Every structure is written in C-alpha cells, then in structure tokens.
Amino acid sequence: MDNTLYITGAGVSSESGIPTFRGEDGLWTIGSENYTPQEMATRAMYQTNPVEFLSWYYHRFATYRHHGPNDVHHWLADKNLITQNIDGLDGKAGNQNYIAIHGRLDQMTLFHEQGPVVEKFMTPWEAVDENNIQESLLDVFRINPFSKTPLLDYSYKPFVLLFDEYYTDLYQIGEAQQRMYDAERMVFMGTSFSVNITQMALRAAIHNGIEIDIVDPNPVSIAYDKVRYYPMKASEYIQR
C-alpha cells in the first residue's frame, strides 16, 4: 500500500481563483486600511477590535467561499492529505479524511481558551448582510454591538489558526504529526515552506530518511539528498 503523505499550500488553490498568500495580490500582502495582515490575523485583534478583524476576514477569505475545487483537489481526493489551506476545497472535491491544519473557512467554534477540543459549527456566511456588514458580522459571531468585545464560551470565532495562536488537537496536530512519522514518502505541493507545519514535516522526513518531492513553479531548495524538485504547477505534476 502506498503510504505517501501529501502536504499542500496556497499554490494548489490558485488555479481555483484563490490568491496565494505572499504574491502581489496575496492574502498576507494586502491588509486593511489601518493594519498589516500580520497585525490583523491575530487573536489579539479579534479580542480588541472584532469589527475590524471580522470585516477583514470576510473580505479577504469569505468572499472566496463559493469557488470550486480544481483538477488537483479532485486528484488528491483519495490521498493521505494535510493542507495548509482553509478554503475547504479538498472537502468539496470529496476527500473525507484530510486534515485542515489551519482550520476551515466554512466553520467556527465558540471563542474559548486555547487547548481544549471544542465543537465546530458551520458558519452562516449567507446571513451576512452586505448592506450592513459590520453589525451583521457581530450578530453572526454573537458579539455585543455595544461593548464590541467577544465573550469567552459565548461568542463565536472563525475556525482558523491565527498568527499568535498555536497548533492544538482542535486542529488535529497530534494526528498530523503521526501521519508525518508514518509516511514512507512526502510530496509538498504549492507551499513556500514558511510555516511551522511544513518545517515539522520536513524534520520528520529527514529523521526517517524518506524521499521528498517538492512541486512548485519556484521550488524552495532543501539541504537534503533525497529531494526531487518539480518546478511546475501542481496541475502539471499530476499529469506526469
């Protein structure tokens, strides 16, 4: 049985019309009027300025919620997969067992102290009124419109791992690490290796001495002798 672990990043969803994170129109390149993305996408911002946070999150992420999976997502539908993407396109393509290690756009949880595994709910994005977006977002996430402060264990928070948060089993980090150490081969697709999860996977691969494929139009060079580089889009790789 093939025990290849696929780890995907934003490059895989770019052919579905979703921007990558660090390109010219990247999701981590374009901030709000007053804050950089690295300032916006934090738990601290959600706690102190949920109106700004939710408005930015809605415009930068939720507006892509109707985009559909591309050929790569369908090809990965029966694969052992960890994705960094929150767009949910792997689920739409039929993968029933993938790990969305950074969360999912279509889900939310109670706003809680980090650590426990809590229930996830579907986010009612369709209830957001575009003509009254700020008040509507506060209502959807159960935030008092007067205090504008999310309440622990009452308000909701988008199910997304923020810059000042850490991996927990709510994001299936334990299962993800087990898959990394069980893998007999890894394929990294459309990722810049700039987040912790790819570094964890790379360390596991090197520790176990397994082969790695890196698929990206501009692949990152890795100091490891069992790497094969495929300087191409993921859609080209799957047609080899």
Residue, then its C-alpha position, 0 to 999 in steps of 0.5 A: m500500500d502506498n503510504t505517501l503523505y501529501i502536504t499542500g499550500a496556497g499554490v494548489s488553490s490558485e488555479s481555483g481563483i484563490p490568491t496565494f498568500r505572499g504574491e502581489d495580490g496575496l492574502w498576507t500582502i494586502g491588509s486593511e486600511n489601518y493594519t498589516p495582515q500580520e497585525m490583523a490575523t491575530r487573536a489579539m485583534y479579534q479580542t480588541n477590535p472584532v469589527e475590524f478583524l471580522s470585516w477583514y476576514y470576510h473580505r479577504f477569505a469569505t468572499y472566496r467561499h463559493h469557488g470550486p475545487n480544481d483538477v488537483h483537489h479532485w486528484l488528491a481526493d483519495k490521498n493521505l492529505i494535510t493542507q495548509n489551506i482553509d478554503g475547504l476545497d479538498g472537502k468539496a472535491g470529496n476527500q473525507n479524511y484530510i486534515a485542515i491544519h489551519g482550520r476551515l473557512d466554512q466553520m467556527t467554534l465558540f471563542h474559548e481558551q486555547g487547548p481544549v477540543v471544542e465543537k465546530f459549527m458551520t458558519p452562516w456566511e449567507a446571513v451576512d448582510e452586505n448592506n450592513i456588514q459590520e453589525s451583521l458580522l457581530d450578530v453572526f459571531r454573537i458579539n455585543p454591538f455595544s461593548k464590541t468585545p467577544l465573550l469567552d464560551y459565548s461568542y463565536k470565532p472563525f475556525v482558523l489558526l491565527f498568527d499568535e495562536y498555536y497548533t492544538d488537537l482542535y486542529q488535529i496536530g497530534e494526528a498530523q504529526q503521526r501521519m508525518y512519522d508514518a509516511e514512507r514518502m512526502v510530496f509538498m505541493g504549492t507551499s513556500f515552506s514558511v510555516n511551522i507545519t511544513q518545517m515539522a514535516l520536513r524534520a520528520a522526513i529527514h529523521n526517517g530518511i524518506e524521499i521528498d518531492i517538492v512541486d512548485p513553479n519556484p521550488v524552495s531548495i532543501a539541504y537534503d539528498k533525497v529531494r526531487y524538485y518539480p518546478m511546475k504547477a501542481s496541475e502539471y505534476i499530476q499529469r506526469 
